[in-house]
Amino acid sequence: MAIEIAVESPLQDEVRALIGELNAALLELTPPEYCFHMTVEEMAEPATTVFIARDNGTAIACGALKRHVGGLGEVKRMYTRPSHRGRGIGIEIVGQVERLAREEGLTRLVLETGDRHPAAWAVYDKAGFRRCGPVLDYPDSTYSVFYEKALSE
């Protein structure tokens, strides 16, 4: 069966567990004060749309679009379980986030990721994002890498 990606509520036990894995993985690589997690409750707010990838019904990856003022969207909570990495799921989720952002008329996507996440960098590079300086209210830190992508041509 193929991997299916759909918009879902993060307030499901299985999705909560997936986000818990993401948080634990990030805390292994980055000091807590430089981990900018959204809780599942924050992810469930109207300004955020959550995409869940499932393999035979099991949640195996996630990502989200968080909307900000001024036509700005932010890619958040990207994660693929280790058992499913290397299969292009992350790039598919980023593609879904970008499609939704374009449909809604957002003009730019930004994101913050860690300084020890080369697999994530590869996804964002492949999706056409470019490194940039700090975005939104994130601090300029050696623990963070920032990306942006213009959506309006």
C-alpha atoms as an extended CHARMM CRD file, in Angstrom:
* protein
*
       153  EXT
         1         1  MET       CA              0.0000000000        0.0000000000        0.0000000000  PROA      1               0.0000000000
         2         2  ALA       CA              1.2560000000        3.4980000000       -0.7800000000  PROA      2               0.0000000000
         3         3  ILE       CA              1.9940000000        6.1510000000        1.7930000000  PROA      3               0.0000000000
         4         4  GLU       CA             -1.0090000000        8.4650000000        2.1900000000  PROA      4               0.0000000000
         5         5  ILE       CA             -0.7110000000       12.0820000000        3.3540000000  PROA      5               0.0000000000
         6         6  ALA       CA             -3.7480000000       13.9780000000        4.6330000000  PROA      6               0.0000000000
         7         7  VAL       CA             -4.7140000000       16.9000000000        6.8320000000  PROA      7               0.0000000000
         8         8  GLU       CA             -5.5270000000       15.5480000000       10.2790000000  PROA      8               0.0000000000
         9         9  SER       CA             -6.0460000000       16.7250000000       13.8250000000  PROA      9               0.0000000000
        10        10  PRO       CA             -2.9320000000       16.5210000000       15.9810000000  PROA      10              0.0000000000
        11        11  LEU       CA             -5.1820000000       15.7440000000       18.9700000000  PROA      11              0.0000000000
        12        12  GLN       CA             -5.1040000000       11.9940000000       18.3000000000  PROA      12              0.0000000000
        13        13  ASP       CA             -3.1550000000        9.6870000000       20.6050000000  PROA      13              0.0000000000
        14        14  GLU       CA             -1.1380000000        8.2830000000       17.7020000000  PROA      14              0.0000000000
        15        15  VAL       CA             -0.1990000000       11.7650000000       16.4850000000  PROA      15              0.0000000000
        16        16  ARG       CA              0.6380000000       12.8590000000       20.0330000000  PROA      16              0.0000000000
        17        17  ALA       CA              3.0460000000        9.9070000000       20.2180000000  PROA      17              0.0000000000
        18        18  LEU       CA              4.6290000000       10.8950000000       16.8830000000  PROA      18              0.0000000000
        19        19  ILE       CA              5.1270000000       14.4800000000       18.1240000000  PROA      19              0.0000000000
        20        20  GLY       CA              6.5850000000       13.0780000000       21.3450000000  PROA      20              0.0000000000
        21        21  GLU       CA              9.1650000000       11.1620000000       19.2890000000  PROA      21              0.0000000000
        22        22  LEU       CA              9.9750000000       14.3370000000       17.3510000000  PROA      22              0.0000000000
        23        23  ASN       CA             10.4720000000       16.3300000000       20.5620000000  PROA      23              0.0000000000
        24        24  ALA       CA             12.7090000000       13.6470000000       22.0620000000  PROA      24              0.0000000000
        25        25  ALA       CA             14.8130000000       13.4540000000       18.8810000000  PROA      25              0.0000000000
        26        26  LEU       CA             15.2820000000       17.2330000000       18.8230000000  PROA      26              0.0000000000
        27        27  LEU       CA             16.2740000000       17.3630000000       22.4910000000  PROA      27              0.0000000000
        28        28  GLU       CA             19.0240000000       14.8070000000       21.8330000000  PROA      28              0.0000000000
        29        29  LEU       CA             20.6620000000       17.2500000000       19.3930000000  PROA      29              0.0000000000
        30        30  THR       CA             19.8070000000       20.7350000000       20.6290000000  PROA      30              0.0000000000
        31        31  PRO       CA             19.7260000000       22.4250000000       24.0600000000  PROA      31              0.0000000000
        32        32  PRO       CA             16.1200000000       22.8190000000       25.2850000000  PROA      32              0.0000000000
        33        33  GLU       CA             16.2410000000       26.6180000000       25.1700000000  PROA      33              0.0000000000
        34        34  TYR       CA             16.8910000000       26.4000000000       21.3960000000  PROA      34              0.0000000000
        35        35  CYS       CA             14.1270000000       23.8710000000       20.6550000000  PROA      35              0.0000000000
        36        36  PHE       CA             11.0580000000       25.7380000000       19.4640000000  PROA      36              0.0000000000
        37        37  HSD       CA              8.3840000000       23.0820000000       19.8350000000  PROA      37              0.0000000000
        38        38  MET       CA              4.7100000000       23.6170000000       19.2510000000  PROA      38              0.0000000000
        39        39  THR       CA              2.5040000000       21.5190000000       21.4960000000  PROA      39              0.0000000000
        40        40  VAL       CA             -0.2040000000       19.4440000000       19.8730000000  PROA      40              0.0000000000
        41        41  GLU       CA             -2.7070000000       21.8970000000       21.3610000000  PROA      41              0.0000000000
        42        42  GLU       CA             -0.9280000000       24.7830000000       19.5990000000  PROA      42              0.0000000000
        43        43  MET       CA             -0.8250000000       22.7140000000       16.4180000000  PROA      43              0.0000000000
        44        44  ALA       CA             -4.6150000000       22.3030000000       16.6570000000  PROA      44              0.0000000000
        45        45  GLU       CA             -5.2110000000       26.0660000000       16.5750000000  PROA      45              0.0000000000
        46        46  PRO       CA             -6.8910000000       27.4640000000       13.4220000000  PROA      46              0.0000000000
        47        47  ALA       CA             -3.7140000000       29.1760000000       12.1530000000  PROA      47              0.0000000000
        48        48  THR       CA             -1.9960000000       25.8040000000       11.7330000000  PROA      48              0.0000000000
        49        49  THR       CA             -2.7430000000       22.9020000000        9.3770000000  PROA      49              0.0000000000
        50        50  VAL       CA             -1.1580000000       19.5470000000       10.1910000000  PROA      50              0.0000000000
        51        51  PHE       CA             -0.2850000000       16.9230000000        7.5830000000  PROA      51              0.0000000000
        52        52  ILE       CA              0.1050000000       13.2960000000        8.6610000000  PROA      52              0.0000000000
        53        53  ALA       CA              1.6570000000       10.5830000000        6.5140000000  PROA      53              0.0000000000
        54        54  ARG       CA              0.3770000000        7.0840000000        7.1200000000  PROA      54              0.0000000000
        55        55  ASP       CA              1.6650000000        3.6990000000        6.0210000000  PROA      55              0.0000000000
        56        56  ASN       CA             -1.0960000000        1.0850000000        6.1350000000  PROA      56              0.0000000000
        57        57  GLY       CA             -2.9540000000        3.3120000000        8.5880000000  PROA      57              0.0000000000
        58        58  THR       CA             -0.0300000000        3.9250000000       10.9430000000  PROA      58              0.0000000000
        59        59  ALA       CA              1.1600000000        7.5060000000       11.4240000000  PROA      59              0.0000000000
        60        60  ILE       CA              4.8020000000        7.6260000000       10.3130000000  PROA      60              0.0000000000
        61        61  ALA       CA              5.5250000000       11.2980000000        9.5030000000  PROA      61              0.0000000000
        62        62  CYS       CA              4.1990000000       14.7900000000        9.9920000000  PROA      62              0.0000000000
        63        63  GLY       CA              4.6250000000       18.4210000000        9.0610000000  PROA      63              0.0000000000
        64        64  ALA       CA              2.5970000000       21.5900000000        9.4050000000  PROA      64              0.0000000000
        65        65  LEU       CA              1.8760000000       24.9830000000        7.9210000000  PROA      65              0.0000000000
        66        66  LYS       CA              1.5950000000       27.7890000000       10.4620000000  PROA      66              0.0000000000
        67        67  ARG       CA              0.1950000000       31.0360000000        9.0940000000  PROA      67              0.0000000000
        68        68  HSD       CA              1.5520000000       34.4360000000       10.1560000000  PROA      68              0.0000000000
        69        69  VAL       CA              0.5070000000       37.9850000000        9.2430000000  PROA      69              0.0000000000
        70        70  GLY       CA              1.5980000000       39.5600000000        5.9870000000  PROA      70              0.0000000000
        71        71  GLY       CA              1.2500000000       36.5310000000        3.7170000000  PROA      71              0.0000000000
        72        72  LEU       CA              3.9190000000       34.5750000000        5.5660000000  PROA      72              0.0000000000
        73        73  GLY       CA              3.7520000000       30.8450000000        6.2270000000  PROA      73              0.0000000000
        74        74  GLU       CA              6.0470000000       28.7690000000        8.3840000000  PROA      74              0.0000000000
        75        75  VAL       CA              6.9410000000       25.1050000000        7.9390000000  PROA      75              0.0000000000
        76        76  LYS       CA              6.7470000000       23.4530000000       11.3590000000  PROA      76              0.0000000000
        77        77  ARG       CA              6.9810000000       20.0620000000       13.0570000000  PROA      77              0.0000000000
        78        78  MET       CA              8.5990000000       18.1260000000       10.2170000000  PROA      78              0.0000000000
        79        79  TYR       CA              9.4200000000       14.5610000000       11.2470000000  PROA      79              0.0000000000
        80        80  THR       CA              9.6480000000       11.1100000000        9.7040000000  PROA      80              0.0000000000
        81        81  ARG       CA             10.0980000000        8.0110000000       11.8380000000  PROA      81              0.0000000000
        82        82  PRO       CA             13.5170000000        6.3960000000       11.3170000000  PROA      82              0.0000000000
        83        83  SER       CA             11.8690000000        3.2740000000        9.8630000000  PROA      83              0.0000000000
        84        84  HSD       CA             10.5590000000        5.3250000000        6.9270000000  PROA      84              0.0000000000
        85        85  ARG       CA             13.3780000000        7.7710000000        6.2270000000  PROA      85              0.0000000000
        86        86  GLY       CA             14.9650000000        7.9390000000        2.7930000000  PROA      86              0.0000000000
        87        87  ARG       CA             11.6850000000        7.3130000000        0.9760000000  PROA      87              0.0000000000
        88        88  GLY       CA             10.8790000000       10.9160000000        0.0290000000  PROA      88              0.0000000000
        89        89  ILE       CA              8.0850000000       11.3330000000        2.5640000000  PROA      89              0.0000000000
        90        90  GLY       CA              9.4840000000       14.5860000000        3.9500000000  PROA      90              0.0000000000
        91        91  ILE       CA              9.6810000000       16.1870000000        0.5160000000  PROA      91              0.0000000000
        92        92  GLU       CA              6.0830000000       15.0950000000       -0.1420000000  PROA      92              0.0000000000
        93        93  ILE       CA              4.8890000000       16.7080000000        3.0780000000  PROA      93              0.0000000000
        94        94  VAL       CA              6.7890000000       19.9250000000        2.3120000000  PROA      94              0.0000000000
        95        95  GLY       CA              5.1320000000       19.8570000000       -1.1160000000  PROA      95              0.0000000000
        96        96  GLN       CA              1.6930000000       19.5900000000        0.5020000000  PROA      96              0.0000000000
        97        97  VAL       CA              2.5220000000       22.4940000000        2.8250000000  PROA      97              0.0000000000
        98        98  GLU       CA              3.6690000000       24.6030000000       -0.1270000000  PROA      98              0.0000000000
        99        99  ARG       CA              0.5940000000       23.7430000000       -2.2240000000  PROA      99              0.0000000000
       100       100  LEU       CA             -1.7290000000       24.7930000000        0.5870000000  PROA      100             0.0000000000
       101       101  ALA       CA              0.2490000000       27.9980000000        1.1840000000  PROA      101             0.0000000000
       102       102  ARG       CA              0.0140000000       28.8860000000       -2.5060000000  PROA      102             0.0000000000
       103       103  GLU       CA             -3.7290000000       28.0750000000       -2.6160000000  PROA      103             0.0000000000
       104       104  GLU       CA             -4.2570000000       30.4400000000        0.3070000000  PROA      104             0.0000000000
       105       105  GLY       CA             -2.2560000000       33.2200000000       -1.3530000000  PROA      105             0.0000000000
       106       106  LEU       CA              0.6960000000       33.1920000000        1.0170000000  PROA      106             0.0000000000
       107       107  THR       CA              3.7170000000       34.8290000000       -0.5830000000  PROA      107             0.0000000000
       108       108  ARG       CA              6.6130000000       33.3540000000        1.3900000000  PROA      108             0.0000000000
       109       109  LEU       CA              7.4740000000       30.2830000000        3.4440000000  PROA      109             0.0000000000
       110       110  VAL       CA             10.1150000000       30.2970000000        6.1690000000  PROA      110             0.0000000000
       111       111  LEU       CA             11.4110000000       27.7890000000        8.6740000000  PROA      111             0.0000000000
       112       112  GLU       CA             13.8800000000       27.2230000000       11.4630000000  PROA      112             0.0000000000
       113       113  THR       CA             15.6820000000       23.9180000000       11.8440000000  PROA      113             0.0000000000
       114       114  GLY       CA             18.6290000000       22.6870000000       13.8600000000  PROA      114             0.0000000000
       115       115  ASP       CA             22.3140000000       22.9330000000       13.1190000000  PROA      115             0.0000000000
       116       116  ARG       CA             22.6530000000       19.1340000000       13.3290000000  PROA      116             0.0000000000
       117       117  HSD       CA             19.9350000000       18.0990000000       10.8850000000  PROA      117             0.0000000000
       118       118  PRO       CA             21.6060000000       17.5260000000        7.4790000000  PROA      118             0.0000000000
       119       119  ALA       CA             18.7950000000       15.2140000000        6.3290000000  PROA      119             0.0000000000
       120       120  ALA       CA             16.2970000000       18.0330000000        6.9140000000  PROA      120             0.0000000000
       121       121  TRP       CA             18.5460000000       20.4800000000        5.0600000000  PROA      121             0.0000000000
       122       122  ALA       CA             18.5610000000       18.1110000000        2.0730000000  PROA      122             0.0000000000
       123       123  VAL       CA             14.7390000000       18.0750000000        2.0220000000  PROA      123             0.0000000000
       124       124  TYR       CA             14.5030000000       21.8670000000        2.1410000000  PROA      124             0.0000000000
       125       125  ASP       CA             17.2440000000       22.3260000000       -0.4620000000  PROA      125             0.0000000000
       126       126  LYS       CA             15.4980000000       19.8530000000       -2.7840000000  PROA      126             0.0000000000
       127       127  ALA       CA             12.1910000000       21.6970000000       -2.2710000000  PROA      127             0.0000000000
       128       128  GLY       CA             13.7700000000       24.9570000000       -3.4620000000  PROA      128             0.0000000000
       129       129  PHE       CA             14.2790000000       26.6750000000       -0.1250000000  PROA      129             0.0000000000
       130       130  ARG       CA             17.3370000000       28.8970000000        0.3620000000  PROA      130             0.0000000000
       131       131  ARG       CA             19.2170000000       29.5780000000        3.5580000000  PROA      131             0.0000000000
       132       132  CYS       CA             18.6540000000       32.9980000000        5.0430000000  PROA      132             0.0000000000
       133       133  GLY       CA             19.1400000000       34.9560000000        8.2360000000  PROA      133             0.0000000000
       134       134  PRO       CA             16.8880000000       34.6210000000       11.2800000000  PROA      134             0.0000000000
       135       135  VAL       CA             13.1520000000       34.7000000000       10.6080000000  PROA      135             0.0000000000
       136       136  LEU       CA             10.1500000000       35.7140000000       12.6920000000  PROA      136             0.0000000000
       137       137  ASP       CA             11.1280000000       36.0450000000       16.3580000000  PROA      137             0.0000000000
       138       138  TYR       CA             13.6960000000       33.2460000000       16.4490000000  PROA      138             0.0000000000
       139       139  PRO       CA             17.0140000000       34.2360000000       18.0220000000  PROA      139             0.0000000000
       140       140  ASP       CA             20.1540000000       34.3030000000       15.8910000000  PROA      140             0.0000000000
       141       141  SER       CA             21.9050000000       31.2260000000       17.2590000000  PROA      141             0.0000000000
       142       142  THR       CA             24.5510000000       28.7570000000       16.1990000000  PROA      142             0.0000000000
       143       143  TYR       CA             21.9840000000       26.0480000000       16.9860000000  PROA      143             0.0000000000
       144       144  SER       CA             19.5800000000       27.2460000000       14.2780000000  PROA      144             0.0000000000
       145       145  VAL       CA             19.5760000000       27.1950000000       10.4850000000  PROA      145             0.0000000000
       146       146  PHE       CA             16.9630000000       29.3060000000        8.6880000000  PROA      146             0.0000000000
       147       147  TYR       CA             15.3770000000       28.8410000000        5.2790000000  PROA      147             0.0000000000
       148       148  GLU       CA             12.9560000000       30.7800000000        3.0860000000  PROA      148             0.0000000000
       149       149  LYS       CA             11.1410000000       30.3390000000       -0.1920000000  PROA      149             0.0000000000
       150       150  ALA       CA              9.2650000000       32.9880000000       -2.1650000000  PROA      150             0.0000000000
       151       151  LEU       CA              5.9020000000       31.7230000000       -3.4110000000  PROA      151             0.0000000000
       152       152  SER       CA              4.9180000000       34.6480000000       -5.5990000000  PROA      152             0.0000000000
       153       153  GLU       CA              6.6520000000       34.8970000000       -8.9440000000  PROA      153             0.0000000000
